[in-house]
């Protein structure tokens, strides 16, 4: 049997406001049953946080984002600096189960596997809103009802809990810095676009989702509101329009089509049969979420048709580390 590869865990952070969450995230990595070979913290253009982390976090390489401001640039900085054969990403407001690294690396024993992602469980700061459909947990950056319940290949991972072979990431060019979150701007889909690009380069590559590789992701009270739900769905639609433009072929929106054909109808059926605690408001949330996402996609598509052609992905290379 192949031995497990070496592992670098990358955490990206941008604000002092989540300092306690960041400390908890780093502590959870240090508490792994299979410790990573290194922990890299990339600070996204926040000198105060970088100084504090350098002083207070032990056993962590603290770096500043050397790329464009935002999560994608910070991740690319971490990949450039990483020494592990596999790089895993954990959000700064998430904590990993003690078996997280072991479960990710178990999947990477198969040479066909280019990446392994895992389950992201919402950790609600307040009680979960009774109207919030679990099929829309992607709104708060978590795994949603409809994903596989056993290990299975998927199109893409959720950013709070994913890993890739370092050489695959570098060969693909890393994360696009014109996609994804910058500060609190609720855009995303940079992980989706990267996974599509990896598969376009290596059609035989397997992106494995293993729900036994689990992290818990904090959901603050501000994200448990109707206004955030609507704005995040709209932003997702905008982001999907970019992904569809950058990616070629039917795979660009394949998961979305399956979601609309299967997951959403089941959610409506459960709500209408009163199997949810707030059926009327859940139906409203499902309808609002679909409508806002569709509106974002339509607006994004129109804007893109009026703009200049998209830059190819190789314009965002991840450089090799200096020797």
RAHU-V574925 format. One line per field, one symbol per residue. burial: # if it has 16 or more other C-alpha atoms within 10 Angstrom, else .. Layout:
# RAHU-V574925
burial->???
This chain:
# RAHU-V574925
burial->...#..##########..#.######.###.#.###.########...##..#......#################################################....############......################....#.##################.###########...###############....###############...##.#..###################....##.....#...##..##..#....#..#.###.##.###########.##..#........#..###.....
